[in-house]
Amino acid sequence: MEKFKRLKNEGNDFVKAGDYEEAANKYSECMKLNTEECTVYTNRALCYLKLYKYEEAKRDCDHVLQLEDSNIKAFYRRALAYKGLQVRKRNMAGI
């Protein structure tokens, strides 16, 4: 549990520094230790949104909502992922 907290805090520090790729990696390491902790999934979803990885963000949010069907952050971030996917789809249609 101590390693989990350390990795999560490192991920949080990377988010604060704007290094979303490294933060996502730390949260992914956390998930190897505990797949039931929803905050690391919503945190990684935030990173994916910042990296324009909308499908990955949606997948993380879907996972959280299977565990906690009323998680507000997961709903909000999944909506942002859907919005990003729609914008990407429209842009691709215009090419």
N, C-alpha and C positions, 0 to 999 in steps of 0.2 A: 504493500500500500504506500510505503514511503517513496518508492521509485515512481509510482503513478503520480503522486502529488508533485514530485520534482519535475517530471516531464511535462505535466499540465502547466505548472508555473513557468517553465521555460517557453512553452508554446505561447502562453499569455504575454510573456515579455517580447517574443518575436512579433506578435500582433501589434503591440504598442509601438514597436520600432518600425512597423510597416513591412516586415519581411514575412509575407503571407505563405510563401512556399515552405520556408523553414518551419513556420508555426504549424502548418498542415502536417508536416512530417512528424513533429513532436506529438501532435494529437493522434496521429496514426499509431505511433508507438504506444501511447496510452491505451488505445483500443485493443492492443494485443494482450494487455494486462487485465482489462475490464471492459467487456462488451456491453455492459448494462448501464454505464454512466452516460447519461444523455448529454451532459454539458460538453463533453469533448466532441460529440457529433455535431451539436449546434455550433460550437466554436470552429470546427473544421469546415462546416458549411459556410460560415462567414468568410473563411479564407478562400474557399473555392469561388464564392461570389466575387471577391476582390480580384481573383485570378481569371475571371470570366469562364470558369468551369461549371457551367450551370447544371449540367446533367449530374455531375458528382455532388453538387450541393443539394439538388433535389433528392438524390438517393440517400444522403445522410439524414435529411429531414424526414423522409419517409420511414427510415429506420426508427428514429426517435418517436414518431407518431404511432408506431406499432407498440412501443413500450409505454408511452405516455400520450394518450389520445387528446389531451388538452394542453399540450406544451405550446405556449404562445410564440416563443422564439422560433420553434420549428415551423409553425404555420406561417409566420411572417417571412422567414428566410426561404421557405419553399415557394411562397408567392413571388418573391424577388427572383428566384431561379426560373419559375415559369415565365415571368416577364422577360428575363434575359433570353430565354429560349425563343420566345415569340419575336423579339427584336431581331435575333440572329436569323430566324426563319424568314422574316420580311426582307432583311438585307440580302440574304442569299437569293430570294426570288427576284430581286431587282438587278442581279448581276447578269 
